[in-house]
Amino acid sequence: MDKTITRADLTEALYEKVGLSRNESADLVESIINHVSDALVDGEHVKIASFGTFLVRDKAKRIGRNPKTGEEHEIPPRRVLVFRASQVLKQALVEDWKGGPLEAYIEAGDNDE
């Protein structure tokens, strides 16, 4: 469950499931990642159906505080990357948890009635 999927994993999946050569698979993965990255740098939204949307938000400058000293300082404006999961992905995550610790907790609460 703690596995991180890498470019090599995506390349291998393309090789096994689509039948492209390893070099072609690696080139395709790189091309997709470059295309998505370029679009985000240009400020475009990237929507992948049944997965989610990547978008860049511009945050204005604001005043922040050091929690230890309470000293105020200005946080400069910046751009941040945001990911919003699609309803399909959210539902898949919920379905994956059914029967897991969250479901057991919810069912335990229902038995108190």
C-alpha positions in Angstrom: 0.0 0.0 0.0 3.0 2.3 0.5 4.2 1.8 -3.0 5.1 4.9 -5.1 4.4 4.5 -8.9 7.4 5.8 -10.9 8.0 6.6 -14.5 9.6 3.2 -14.9 6.4 1.6 -13.5 4.3 3.4 -16.1 6.7 2.5 -18.8 6.5 -1.2 -17.8 2.7 -1.1 -17.7 2.6 0.3 -21.2 5.1 -2.3 -22.4 3.0 -5.2 -20.8 -0.5 -4.1 -21.6 -0.3 -2.2 -24.8 2.5 -4.1 -26.4 4.8 -1.2 -27.2 8.6 -1.7 -27.0 10.2 -0.5 -23.8 11.8 2.4 -25.6 8.5 3.4 -27.2 6.8 3.1 -23.9 9.4 5.3 -22.2 9.1 7.9 -24.9 5.3 7.9 -24.6 5.4 8.4 -20.8 8.0 11.2 -21.2 5.9 12.9 -23.9 2.7 12.8 -21.7 4.5 14.1 -18.6 6.2 16.9 -20.7 2.9 17.8 -22.3 1.1 18.0 -18.9 3.9 19.9 -17.3 4.1 22.4 -20.1 0.4 23.0 -20.0 0.5 23.6 -16.2 3.5 26.0 -16.5 1.5 27.9 -19.1 -1.4 28.2 -16.6 -3.7 25.8 -18.3 -6.0 23.3 -16.6 -5.3 19.6 -17.3 -8.4 17.5 -17.1 -8.1 13.7 -17.3 -11.6 12.1 -17.4 -12.4 9.7 -14.6 -9.2 10.8 -12.8 -9.2 14.5 -12.0 -8.1 18.0 -12.8 -4.7 19.6 -12.3 -4.8 23.4 -12.1 -2.5 26.2 -11.1 -3.7 28.9 -8.7 -2.2 32.3 -8.2 -2.0 33.2 -4.5 -1.8 36.8 -3.5 0.8 38.1 -1.0 -0.3 38.0 2.6 0.9 38.7 6.1 2.0 35.6 8.0 3.2 35.1 11.6 6.0 33.1 13.0 4.1 30.8 15.4 6.9 30.8 18.0 7.6 34.5 18.2 4.4 36.0 16.8 6.5 38.2 14.5 4.7 39.2 11.3 6.3 38.9 7.9 5.1 39.2 4.3 4.6 36.0 2.4 5.2 36.8 -1.3 2.7 36.0 -4.1 3.2 32.5 -5.6 1.7 29.9 -7.9 0.5 26.6 -6.4 -0.5 23.3 -8.1 -3.9 22.0 -7.1 -5.4 18.5 -7.9 -9.1 17.9 -7.7 -10.1 14.2 -7.9 -13.0 13.3 -10.1 -16.2 11.9 -8.7 -15.3 8.6 -10.3 -11.9 8.5 -8.5 -13.5 9.6 -5.2 -16.1 6.9 -5.4 -13.4 4.3 -6.2 -11.5 5.4 -3.1 -14.6 5.1 -1.0 -15.4 1.6 -2.4 -11.8 0.5 -1.7 -12.3 1.4 2.0 -15.6 -0.5 2.4 -15.1 -3.2 4.9 -11.9 -1.5 6.1 -11.3 0.4 9.4 -13.5 3.4 8.4 -16.5 1.2 7.5 -16.1 -0.7 10.8 -16.0 2.5 12.7 -19.2 3.8 11.0 -21.0 0.5 11.6 -20.0 0.5 15.3 -21.6 4.0 15.6 -24.8 2.7 14.0 -25.1 -0.1 16.5 -25.4 2.4 19.4 -29.0 3.3 18.4 
